[in-house]
């Protein structure tokens, strides 16, 4: 027989860390990550004049910010 270790911890962000956008609650870490990615996309595109560098830089920064802030907010709850 197989057993499952089911966590009872709620995975949703607390209301303190959410923003209401068009009637939908968005966790703050998602908005922060998207803003960082957009700023780096525009900055890297302006500096390097290369879409490949701009997209890869922005995507990397967005993913790192997303997961780092998500872990931070989950620990402060």
N, C-alpha and C positions, 0 to 999 in steps of 0.2 A: 504494500500500500504506500502511496506517495502522500507526503504531508506538505502543506503550504504554510509558509510563515507570512501571515497577512498583517500588514502594519495598520494600526488604527489611526495613525497620524494623518491629519487632513492635509492634502497637498495644495489646496487653494490658498492664494495669498490673503493676508488679512485685509480688512477694509481700509486700514491706515495706509497701506502700500498700493492703493488702486486709484486710478483716474477714470472718470466717466467720459467716454468719447462717443458721441452720437448714441447714447443710451446703452452702451456696452462698457462693462468694467474691464479696464486694461491694467495689468500689474505694472507698477512703476518701472521695474527693471526692463521691461520690453520697450517702453518709450525711450528710456535712457540709451539703450543699445541702438535703437534705430536712429536717434539723433547723433550719437557718436559716429555711426557708420556713414550717415549722410554728410556730416562735416568732413570726415576724412576722405570720402569719395570726391567731394568738390575740391578739397585742398590738394589731394594727390593728383587729381586730374589737371588742376591749374599748374602745378609745379612740373609734372612730368610730361604732360601732353600725351599721355598714353592711357587708353581706356583699360587695357589689361592690368596695368599696375594699379590704377584707381579702383577697379572692381575688386581685385584680390586683396588690396590693403583694407578697403572698407568692409569686405566680407569677414576677413580675419578679425578685425577690431570689433565688429558687431557680435560675432560669436563669443569672443573672449569676454566682452562687456556683459553680454546676456547671461552667461553662466556664472561669472564672478558676482554680479549684482544679485542674481537669483539665490545663490548660496548665502550671500550676505543677508538678504531680507529673510530667508528662511531661518537663519540663526538668531535674528533679532526679534522674531515673533514670539 
